[in-house]
Amino acid sequence: MPDTKTPSATALVDYNAARDIVWGQCRNPFDALGLQQRDGGWLLTVFVPGAESVTCVTAAERIALDRLDDHPGLFITAFAEPPETYTLEAMADGYTWSFDDPYRFGRVLSDEDIYFFGEGSYKRLWKALGAHVMTHEGTDGTHFAVWAPNARRVSVVGNFNVWDGRRSPMRPIGESGVWELFVPGIGAGEIYKYEIIGPNGEHLPLKADPFGYGSEHPPATGSVVRDIRDPAWSDADWMKTRADLQHIDAPISIYEVNLASWKRAPGNRPLSYLELAEDLVDYAVWMGFTHIELMPISEHPFDGSWGYQPVGLYAPTIRHGTPDEFRALVNAAHRKGLGVLLDWVPGHFPIDAHGLGEFDGTHLYEHADPREGFHQDWNTLIPNFGRTEVANHYRSNALYWLEEYHLDGLRVDAVASMLYRDYSRKHDEWVPNKDGGRENYEAIALLQTTNTLAYGEVPGIMTVAEESTAFPGVSRPVEYGGLGFGFKWNMGWMNDSLRYMEKDPIHRRHHHHEMTFSLHYAFGENYVLPISHDEVVHGKGSMLTKMPGNAWEKFANLRAYYGFMWTHPGKKLLFMGQEFAQSREWNHNQSLDWHECDDGRHKGVQMWVRDLNTLYRATPALHVNDVRPSGFQWLEANDADASVFAFVRIGGTDDPKVVIVMNMTPIERTGYRIGLPAKGRWREALNSDAEAYGGGGRGNMGGVDAETRAWMGQDHSAEVTIPPLSTVIFVQDN
C-alpha cells in the first residue's frame, strides 16, 4: 500500500531554489514554485512577499502554509498525494484576498508553436507571442509570451504584482528563447511590462511587449492587455469587391492623413477613432477620394516622429482610442466605399529604453555593428533581417494589420534605406554584402517574402513602396525577380514637376522637359504620383507657397499643377490640407486651417480637386492604362517657348479618349491649334480657369468641333483657348 502519511514540508525544500526565488534569480520557476514532486511526497511552494499568512484551499480541506522565516515571502506545505486543484488565500494587515497560483498551470504554447517559431515560418506569430486574454484549464486570465533568448530570467510585471519581478517569473521553453506565463485573474486593461535580467546578470530597463496589442498613453510606456477577439465587422460587401477596386486598372486616388492634426476637437484635443469614423470618412468620400492612407498609427513614444519611429508595431496608438475603436474607423470607411491604407515602418525603430533595442541585454532585434545597425539620419536602430525570428516578427506584423484590422494595403516607408547597405553613409561607414556589393540581401528577402505572404494570404490587398531610387522591379512579381509590391511611389515625377512649378513662368521654357521626362519611365513600374507630407514640412512651405507669382497666380499655378497630376499616368496621392491649398506649412501639433475653405480661392481649389476625382473615377481613359504605354500619347511635348503641353489619354477600344492641354505661362493662348485623335465634338469636361474654381472664366464655351486638318500627327484638329496658368481637359463625345 502507498504511504499516505504527509511528509515534513521543510524536509522537501530545495534551499538553493528557495534562495533564488527570493533573490529574483530563479531561471525556471516551474522547477521551484507550485506543486513539485520530491522524494517522499509533494511540496507546494508559494511566494507572496508581504503576506502574513497563506492558506491552500482544496476541495477537501483548508491548509495553512508554513512560512520560511529565512526566506521572506516563501510559504510551503506538503502533501502525500497532490490535490487535483487548489486556490490560495493570503492575509496581510487584516486584509484577505484569494487568487489562483500561476504555477499550477501547464504550458499554453505547443511544441508545434515553438517549432514553427524557430523555423521562422509562423505566419500569425501575434497569436502566440504577446498578451492574450483566454481561459486556460478552466480558469480566466492572460497568457504572456515573449522572445528573449539571452536572458537569465524574464518576468511579467504590473500593478497586479506591484511591479515586483520576483513574483511572476516566466517559464523558459527549452532552447527556443521563448518565455511564457499564464497569469490567472487578470484581463483586458491591465498594464504590464517585462522585467529582464540580461546574460551578465544585469537588470535591464523594463521593456514594453514587442507583440503588445495596446499601450499606455504617452509619455507613459507600459503595454496594455487588449482583447481583440470577436471583432464586429459589417464590411463584407467591400471585402468581396476590393480586389477590383485596387487593381492596376482601377482609379485609385489616395488622401494621406495624419490623424492627430487633420482636425481637432475643442481644447485642441485630437479626434478619436470613432469621431474620425464619421468626420474624416464622410469628408474623404465627399471629396471623391477612393482611399485614405493613414500615417503610421503603430504606437510611438514621440509625437514629433508622426509615427515613423514605432515602438509598438502591433498596437494602434491609444492617442485616438482602443484597437476595437480603430476597427470601427476602418469598418465605417469600408461601408461607404472607401479603402484604408496604413503606413508601415519596418526599416528602423527608436532607441527608447523600453523598446526593442538590446531587448534581452544583447543586440537581439538590431545589428550589433553600428555600421549595419544604427541609422545616422534618424538616430534609430536597424533591424537584423538576417535573423530568422526578426524577419518573422516583421512579416507577421504586416499580415496582422491586414487580417486583424481589415486594412486594404500597406504603404512601406523608406524602402530605399532598407535596400542599400550604404544608404546615406560615407564609403568607410558601411559593411558590404557577402559578394562585396551594396545591396542589402536580407532586407530584399524580407520585402519579397512579406509581399508574397500578404498577397497570398489576404485576397484583394495592395502594397506600395516609397522607394526613391532606380532599384529595378520594385512592383514586379517576386517570381520574376522583383520585390513584389503592387505599386511604387514615383518620386522622380514629384521632384521634377515640383522643381518646374516652383520656377517663375518666364524661366520655365528653359526647364520644359522637367515636365516631360517622367514619360520616359512612366510605365517601368506601377506608379503612384505622390504629393505627400514630406513636401509640406521642415521649412518647405505649403503647396500654395511653393507656387510663384502674386496671389491669383499662385492659386492658378496650383490648380494647373493638380490638373497635370490627375491626368498624368499613375495613381494619385495628396496629403491633407493641400486639397484646399492650405496657406501655411503643415504643423502636426494643430488642426488644418479649415476656416480657409470659407475663402473663395481656397474653396475653388477644393472643388477643383473634388471634380478632378470625379472625372478621374468616371473616365476609363484616365485610369485603365495607367501602367501601359498604350494609354498615353504626346500631342505637343516640345513647345517650350509657349510652355504648352498637350497629350492624349487612351482607355479601352470603346472608351472615349481624353485630350489634355496645359499652359504654364500667365499669357492666354487663343487660337492655339491642337491635334485631335478623332473627329466629332470634344467637350470641355474641366477647365482649371473656370470661375467656380477661382479662375477668370476663360475657355472654350463647352467644347470644340474637330476639323479634318492634320496637326500634331493627328488627322483632325481644332483651335482652342488655353487660359493663363491652366489645365483644360477635353473628352471625346460619343
Buried (B, 14 or more C-beta within 10 A) or exposed (E): EEEEEBBEBEEBBBEEBBBBBBEBBBBBBBBBBBBBEBEBBBBBBBBBBEBEBBBBBBEEEEBEBBBBEEBEBBBBBBBEEBBEBBBBBBBBEEEEEEBBBBBBBEBBBEEEBBEBBBEBEBBEBBBBBBBBBBEBEEBEBBBBBBBBBBBBBBBBBBEBBEBBBBBBBBBBBEEBBBBBBBBBBBBBEBBBBBBBBBEEEEEBBBBBBBBBBBBBEBEEBBBBBBBBEEBEBEBEEBBEEBBEBBEBBBBBBBBBBBBBBBBBEEEEEBBBBBBBBEBBBEBBBEBBBBBBBBBBBBBBBBBEBBBBBBBBBBBBBBBBBBBBBBBBBBBBBBBBBBBBBBBBBBBBBBBBBBBBBBBBBBBBBBBEEBBBBBBEEBEBBBBBBBBEBBBBBBBBBBBBBBBBBBBBBBBBBBBBBBBBBBBEBEEEEBBEEEEEEBBBBBBBBBBBBBBBBBBEBBEBBBBBBBBBEEBEBBBBBBEEEBBBBBBBBBBBBBBBBBEBBBBEBEEBBEBBBBBBBBBEEBBBBBBBBBBBBBBBBEEBBBBBBBBBBEEBBBBBBBBBBBBBBBBBBBBBBBBBBBBBBBBBBBEBEEBBBBEBBEBEBBBBBBBBBBBBBBBBBEBBBBBBBBBBEEBBBBBBBEBBEBBBBBBBBBBEEEBBBBBBBBBBBBEBBEEBBBBBBBEEBBBBBBBBBBEEBBBBEBBBEEBBEBBEBEBBEBBBBBBBBBBBBBBBBBBBEE
